[in-house]
Amino acid sequence: MERLLVTGGAGFIGSEFVRQAVERGYDVTVVDKLSYAGDLERLKTVKRVFTFHHADITDREAVVQIIKATSPSVVVHWAAESHVDRSISNPSPFIETNVSGTLLLLEASRQSGIRLFVNISTDEVYGDLHGDGRFHETTPLNPSSPYSVSKASADMLGRAYLRTYGVPVVTVRPSNNYGPWQYPEKLIPVTIWRAFRNEKIPVYARGENVREWLFVADCAEAVFDIIQRGRPGEIYNVGSGEEKRNIDVVTTILRILGKSDEQIEFVQDRPGHDFRYALNSDKIRSELGWKPKTQFAEGIAKTVAWYADHMDWVKRKL
Ligand SMILES: NC(=O)c1ccc[n+]([C@@H]2O[C@H](COP(=O)([O-])OP(=O)(O)OC[C@H]3O[C@@H](n4cnc5c(N)ncnc54)[C@H](O)[C@@H]3O)[C@@H](O)[C@H]2O)c1
């Protein structure tokens, strides 16, 4: 079975990927620095053994040594600073981890010879949409926030390593993920936590911004399809097609919990807030046969139920 080196495997999506990878029988090595967003508790339920390296991807020596020791055939690069609001208050760690860290990993992978480098990007690299339309893989990048600029840089570095050095990089651009184990600073877990506690729920501007919501297990499955059948040099958008306004996400959660809309508090908009993201994901659907299995209505109910059972974990994170 193939050896996977997974960066950011103790994070929200990375840990779902690791759980599925181990179940599928892959030989898995995780590298994670366990930032505020990383937590090995997410991997507690993993039944088979996997190797864990507590390391920072910006530490050249550590990265080179881990790649040498594990000789992975596939690198799956999830590790990142991931919260837009934090990037607005302090962009530097985003440039360090997302840009310099990605560069270091690409360079170490180039030296070692791998079958595939899966570079996890985001739909945010395209910038925002007003009106209709969807981003295609060929849409020019036009990122708005320090976070999305750092991700666009990492995305383009991956493509440069393919073109210049022949490193077999495949680029993945998923839409907004949600599901169990998401760090409680993002819209959905914040809303669930505050709704439960009968606290005010902050919503930017009038909550009109639109995101395309993808259940985390479906995102991880897309990456397995890419590992098995994706081609180096390609870019794959991964979206559910289910667009929701933030306000509708929040009221859906309030309905599930039987809470009142009076908990909603509109707050000053995020600076530079992208209005809408929407992906055209025809390519991964037609070329690789991937499609999401979990509709938003089912996924959000599962997510709320999971948080209801894991309030202690959320409390420890805040
Ligand atoms: N969450 C989303 O909706 C979404 C959507 C599209 C793309 N993405 C991308 O998917 C990836 C995972 O996102 P997430 O939401 O799971 O993020 P997350 O913040 O939950 O997890 C990030 C993980 O990376 C680790 N990490 C951070 N800096 C590191 C460093 N310097 N060295 C080693 N490890 C480090 C953290 O400890 C954490 O475990 C990111 O690349 C993100 O940009 C996320």
The ligand as a MOL file (V3000), in Angstrom:
LIG
                    3D

  0  0  0     0  0            999 V3000
M  V30 BEGIN CTAB
M  V30 COUNTS 44 48 0 0 0
M  V30 BEGIN ATOM
M  V30 1 N -11.7640 24.7180 6.1590 0
M  V30 2 C -12.1640 25.0350 4.9420 0
M  V30 3 O -13.3330 25.3720 4.7190 0
M  V30 4 C -11.2010 24.9580 3.7760 0
M  V30 5 C -11.6910 25.1540 2.4770 0
M  V30 6 C -10.7980 25.0630 1.4010 0
M  V30 7 C -9.4620 24.7760 1.6230 0
M  V30 8 N -9.0170 24.6130 2.8990 0 CHG=1
M  V30 9 C -7.5910 24.2920 3.0970 0
M  V30 10 O -7.5320 22.9750 3.6470 0
M  V30 11 C -6.4420 22.8640 4.5480 0
M  V30 12 C -6.9230 22.3990 5.9080 0
M  V30 13 O -7.8510 23.3550 6.4210 0
M  V30 14 P -8.4710 23.1730 7.8770 0
M  V30 15 O -9.7180 23.9480 7.9240 0
M  V30 16 O -8.4710 21.7340 8.2380 0 CHG=-1
M  V30 17 O -7.3590 23.9320 8.7410 0
M  V30 18 P -7.0700 23.8620 10.2990 0
M  V30 19 O -6.6660 25.2370 10.6920 0
M  V30 20 O -8.1760 23.2020 11.0350 0
M  V30 21 O -5.8220 22.8800 10.4120 0
M  V30 22 C -4.5300 23.2530 10.0050 0
M  V30 23 C -3.5470 22.2340 10.5770 0
M  V30 24 O -2.2380 22.5870 10.1100 0
M  V30 25 C -1.3430 22.5870 11.2300 0
M  V30 26 N -0.2900 23.5650 10.9700 0
M  V30 27 C -0.4360 24.9270 10.8970 0
M  V30 28 N 0.7650 25.4850 10.6670 0
M  V30 29 C 1.6710 24.4770 10.5830 0
M  V30 30 C 3.0700 24.4350 10.3700 0
M  V30 31 N 3.7910 25.5460 10.1950 0
M  V30 32 N 3.6880 23.2300 10.3630 0
M  V30 33 C 2.9690 22.0780 10.5540 0
M  V30 34 N 1.6460 22.0780 10.7720 0
M  V30 35 C 1.0050 23.2560 10.7860 0
M  V30 36 C -2.1950 22.9620 12.4370 0
M  V30 37 O -1.5920 22.5370 13.6510 0
M  V30 38 C -3.4890 22.2280 12.1160 0
M  V30 39 O -3.4460 20.8980 12.5950 0
M  V30 40 C -5.7520 24.2350 4.5580 0
M  V30 41 O -4.7150 24.2010 3.6070 0
M  V30 42 C -6.8590 25.1870 4.0930 0
M  V30 43 O -6.3160 26.3290 3.4720 0
M  V30 44 C -9.8500 24.6920 3.9760 0
M  V30 END ATOM
M  V30 BEGIN BOND
M  V30 1 1 1 2
M  V30 2 2 2 3
M  V30 3 1 2 4
M  V30 4 1 4 5
M  V30 5 2 4 44
M  V30 6 2 5 6
M  V30 7 1 6 7
M  V30 8 2 7 8
M  V30 9 1 8 9
M  V30 10 1 8 44
M  V30 11 1 9 10
M  V30 12 1 9 42
M  V30 13 1 10 11
M  V30 14 1 11 12
M  V30 15 1 11 40
M  V30 16 1 12 13
M  V30 17 1 13 14
M  V30 18 2 14 15
M  V30 19 1 14 16
M  V30 20 1 14 17
M  V30 21 1 17 18
M  V30 22 2 18 19
M  V30 23 1 18 20
M  V30 24 1 18 21
M  V30 25 1 21 22
M  V30 26 1 22 23
M  V30 27 1 23 24
M  V30 28 1 23 38
M  V30 29 1 24 25
M  V30 30 1 25 26
M  V30 31 1 25 36
M  V30 32 1 26 27
M  V30 33 1 26 35
M  V30 34 2 27 28
M  V30 35 1 28 29
M  V30 36 1 29 30
M  V30 37 2 29 35
M  V30 38 1 30 31
M  V30 39 2 30 32
M  V30 40 1 32 33
M  V30 41 2 33 34
M  V30 42 1 34 35
M  V30 43 1 36 37
M  V30 44 1 36 38
M  V30 45 1 38 39
M  V30 46 1 40 41
M  V30 47 1 40 42
M  V30 48 1 42 43
M  V30 END BOND
M  V30 END CTAB
M  END
